[in-house]
Amino acid sequence: MSTPTLRPAARVITLDEHDRVLLLRYEDEAGGGFWATPGGSLEPGEDYARAAAREVREELGVDDVVLGPQVAIRSSDHLVGGRPVRQVERYYIARIPAAQVRSQDATQPDEIQGWCWWSLPELSASDQSVYPIGLGDLVAAYLTHGAPLRPLQLAG
């Protein structure tokens, strides 16, 4: 078996004025669906923070996002375009009022099937696949205690 290609990625946990989390709906190559935070892979020469801001602009139609702290990191092996990759994701917090998200202005919707704001109780009660695993707990801890001293290592 070949070693997966390293794919650095930046993701943004987007919170609105009501502490809801914005998630994007995708269909995977196996035919199932899942929800995930906005974000994607770094472009050549780009750092994680710039990639995170670019992804918010491209996927949510929001310019001039102010990123908060990096709160987590996650590694995931999966297929991208039929090829195995090891995606290493850094997660940042951003506060964006719901009315500023303009999915119709997204320039790179990247096969996004839908956009939805989720409350923490909705995240906890959902039986749908949401990535990263434990997102609701991560957000609840951030809202209660602020950013961790070091980014948390997430599973799955």
ChimeraX attribute file (.defattr): number of C-alpha atoms within 10 A of each C-alpha:
attribute: neighborCount
match mode: 1-to-1
recipient: residues
	/A:1	3
	/A:2	5
	/A:3	8
	/A:4	14
	/A:5	12
	/A:6	13
	/A:7	19
	/A:8	19
	/A:9	24
	/A:10	27
	/A:11	26
	/A:12	29
	/A:13	25
	/A:14	24
	/A:15	21
	/A:16	19
	/A:17	11
	/A:18	11
	/A:19	18
	/A:20	22
	/A:21	24
	/A:22	23
	/A:23	22
	/A:24	21
	/A:25	19
	/A:26	18
	/A:27	13
	/A:28	12
	/A:29	12
	/A:30	7
	/A:31	7
	/A:32	9
	/A:33	14
	/A:34	15
	/A:35	21
	/A:36	21
	/A:37	22
	/A:38	24
	/A:39	26
	/A:40	22
	/A:41	18
	/A:42	20
	/A:43	14
	/A:44	6
	/A:45	6
	/A:46	12
	/A:47	13
	/A:48	21
	/A:49	22
	/A:50	13
	/A:51	22
	/A:52	29
	/A:53	22
	/A:54	23
	/A:55	26
	/A:56	25
	/A:57	23
	/A:58	20
	/A:59	24
	/A:60	24
	/A:61	19
	/A:62	19
	/A:63	13
	/A:64	9
	/A:65	14
	/A:66	12
	/A:67	18
	/A:68	16
	/A:69	17
	/A:70	23
	/A:71	22
	/A:72	20
	/A:73	20
	/A:74	18
	/A:75	19
	/A:76	15
	/A:77	15
	/A:78	14
	/A:79	15
	/A:80	13
	/A:81	8
	/A:82	8
	/A:83	9
	/A:84	16
	/A:85	18
	/A:86	17
	/A:87	22
	/A:88	16
	/A:89	24
	/A:90	23
	/A:91	27
	/A:92	24
	/A:93	21
	/A:94	20
	/A:95	18
	/A:96	19
	/A:97	14
	/A:98	16
	/A:99	8
	/A:100	12
	/A:101	20
	/A:102	13
	/A:103	18
	/A:104	10
	/A:105	14
	/A:106	17
	/A:107	13
	/A:108	15
	/A:109	17
	/A:110	11
	/A:111	11
	/A:112	16
	/A:113	13
	/A:114	12
	/A:115	19
	/A:116	12
	/A:117	18
	/A:118	19
	/A:119	16
	/A:120	17
	/A:121	10
	/A:122	13
	/A:123	18
	/A:124	13
	/A:125	9
	/A:126	11
	/A:127	8
	/A:128	10
	/A:129	13
	/A:130	19
	/A:131	15
	/A:132	21
	/A:133	14
	/A:134	14
	/A:135	19
	/A:136	21
	/A:137	13
	/A:138	18
	/A:139	22
	/A:140	13
	/A:141	13
	/A:142	14
	/A:143	11
	/A:144	8
	/A:145	9
	/A:146	12
	/A:147	20
	/A:148	14
	/A:149	9
	/A:150	11
	/A:151	16
	/A:152	16
	/A:153	11
	/A:154	17
	/A:155	12
	/A:156	10
